[in-house]
Amino acid sequence: MLICSAIAVVAFAAAALRDLTLRQIDNAIVVIVAVAWGGTVAFGSGSGDVWDGVVPHLAVAAAAFAVMLCLYIFGGIGGGDVKLAAVVFLWAGPDLAVPTLTLVALTGFVLALAMLCLRPLRAHADRGGALASVLVMLDERRGVPYGVALALGGIAAIVSPWLTQR
């Protein structure tokens, strides 16, 4: 289970980096995260009916996908964000859906606010260097990289059960 969780954390980090730099989230990353979740279910299902735990997680993922698909249809987010949200909430499940949603929303808000606050520095981007690289990644004209917020929520959903175990 730990290996599958670690793979998913690395994949979420890759999704965040790719969305921040290119405003794209690869389908392969989404598939890796979903398969890693399946691995945790398969290897961590000790006793009892595996479907008892799987169905609620799938329901939450489907609900997240449906809501995000509506946002996509109206031009609010990109297609990669829709798919990434589904696997984030697949990991979160019903127990962690609200805390994960809260973290994603707050992170997205802070990211959007930071992008607006950096707007006055854009004139300095022509000079090159590290500041120029950051300003290009956080240029609001490119859109908010919601994949960063979603990936952070996904990582938190994976890590929080490990942190709360006694």
C-alpha positions as a printed Julia matrix, in Angstrom:
166×3 Matrix{Float64}:
   0.0    0.0     0.0
   2.79   2.41    0.87
   4.4    1.97   -2.55
   1.12   2.68   -4.34
   0.59   5.76   -2.18
   4.12   6.99   -2.89
   3.6    6.51   -6.62
   0.39   8.54   -6.45
   2.08  11.34   -4.48
   4.85  11.59   -7.07
   2.29  11.55   -9.89
   0.27  14.32   -8.22
   3.44  16.37   -7.84
   4.2   15.82  -11.53
   0.68  16.94  -12.43
   1.09  20.11  -10.39
   4.44  20.93  -11.98
   3.18  20.23  -15.48
   0.06  22.34  -14.96
   2.09  25.18  -13.48
   4.57  25.24  -16.35
   2.53  24.12  -19.38
  -1.11  24.39  -18.23
  -1.58  20.76  -19.2
  -2.22  17.59  -17.24
  -1.28  14.37  -18.98
  -3.83  11.57  -19.13
  -1.03   9.17  -18.19
  -0.64  10.91  -14.84
  -4.36  10.56  -14.14
  -4.24   6.87  -15.06
  -1.21   6.27  -12.82
  -2.99   7.88   -9.86
  -6.15   5.83  -10.48
  -4.21   2.57  -10.83
  -2.24   3.37   -7.66
  -5.55   3.82   -5.81
  -6.67   0.45   -7.18
  -3.43  -1.03   -5.88
  -4.09   0.28   -2.37
  -7.56  -1.25   -2.5
  -6.25  -4.59   -3.77
  -3.35  -4.84   -1.34
  -5.02  -3.27    1.67
  -8.3   -5.1     1.65
  -7.43  -7.63    4.34
 -10.84  -9.1     5.08
 -14.43  -8.32    4.26
 -16.06  -7.27    1.04
 -13.75  -5.01   -0.96
 -16.73  -3.36   -2.68
 -18.0   -1.99    0.64
 -15.14   0.52    0.6
 -14.8    0.96   -3.15
 -18.32   2.0    -4.09
 -18.43   5.13   -1.89
 -15.05   6.25   -3.25
 -16.24   5.71   -6.82
 -19.43   7.66   -6.07
 -17.5   10.64   -4.71
 -15.15  10.54   -7.73
 -18.13  10.42  -10.11
 -19.77  13.36   -8.35
 -16.55  15.39   -8.54
 -16.21  14.51  -12.22
 -19.8   15.61  -12.92
 -19.42  18.95  -11.14
 -16.09  19.67  -12.79
 -17.46  18.64  -16.19
 -20.13  21.31  -15.83
 -17.42  23.87  -15.06
 -15.49  22.68  -18.11
 -18.54  22.97  -20.37
 -18.98  26.6   -19.34
 -15.28  27.37  -19.84
 -14.3   27.67  -16.18
 -11.58  25.01  -16.16
  -9.62  22.76  -18.48
 -10.28  19.13  -19.33
  -7.23  17.93  -17.45
  -8.57  19.53  -14.27
 -11.81  17.55  -14.67
  -9.97  14.24  -14.84
  -7.52  15.17  -12.1
 -10.37  16.17   -9.77
 -11.98  12.78  -10.28
  -8.87  10.91   -9.12
  -8.28  13.36   -6.27
 -11.73  12.6    -4.9
 -11.32   8.91   -5.67
  -8.51   8.96   -3.12
 -10.41  11.25   -0.74
 -13.61   9.25   -0.68
 -16.56  10.26    1.46
 -14.55  10.64    4.68
 -12.07  13.17    3.29
 -14.16  14.8     0.55
 -15.05  17.96    2.48
 -11.58  18.6     3.94
 -10.03  17.92    0.52
 -12.49  20.25   -1.21
 -11.76  22.93    1.38
  -8.01  22.6     0.87
  -8.37  22.67   -2.93
 -10.61  25.75   -2.81
  -8.34  27.64   -0.41
  -5.22  26.75   -2.36
  -6.86  27.79   -5.64
  -7.92  31.09   -4.07
  -4.44  31.82   -2.7
  -2.88  30.92   -6.05
  -5.27  33.2    -7.95
  -4.68  36.0    -5.46
  -0.9   35.6    -5.77
  -1.21  35.79   -9.54
  -3.08  39.07   -9.26
  -0.6   40.47   -6.74
   2.29  39.67   -9.07
   0.68  41.55  -11.97
   2.61  44.8   -11.29
   5.9   42.92  -11.54
   5.16  41.71  -15.06
   7.05  44.69  -16.54
  10.21  43.23  -15.02
   9.74  39.86  -16.72
  11.53  41.1   -19.82
  14.81  41.26  -17.91
  15.06  37.47  -17.57
  16.28  35.5   -14.59
  14.41  33.6   -11.89
  11.82  36.32  -11.36
  10.91  36.23  -15.04
  10.41  32.45  -14.89
   8.06  32.74  -11.91
   6.15  35.6   -13.49
   5.65  33.65  -16.71
   4.33  30.61  -14.79
   1.99  32.79  -12.74
   0.77  35.1   -15.5
  -2.99  35.33  -15.05
  -3.46  35.67  -18.8
  -2.55  31.97  -19.01
  -5.3   31.07  -16.54
  -5.12  29.75  -13.01
  -3.33  26.39  -12.81
  -6.03  24.66  -10.75
  -4.1   21.41  -11.17
  -1.71  22.69   -8.51
  -4.54  23.08   -5.98
  -6.07  19.74   -6.98
  -2.74  17.95   -6.71
  -2.16  19.39   -3.25
  -5.6   18.16   -2.24
  -4.8   14.73   -3.65
  -1.51  14.53   -1.78
  -3.26  15.56    1.44
  -5.95  12.9     0.9
  -3.24  10.26    0.53
  -1.04  11.4     3.4
  -3.63  12.36    6.04
  -4.73   8.78    6.89
  -1.08   7.86    7.42
  -0.6   10.86    9.72
  -3.67  10.12   11.83
  -2.93   6.42   12.41
  -1.86   5.5    15.89
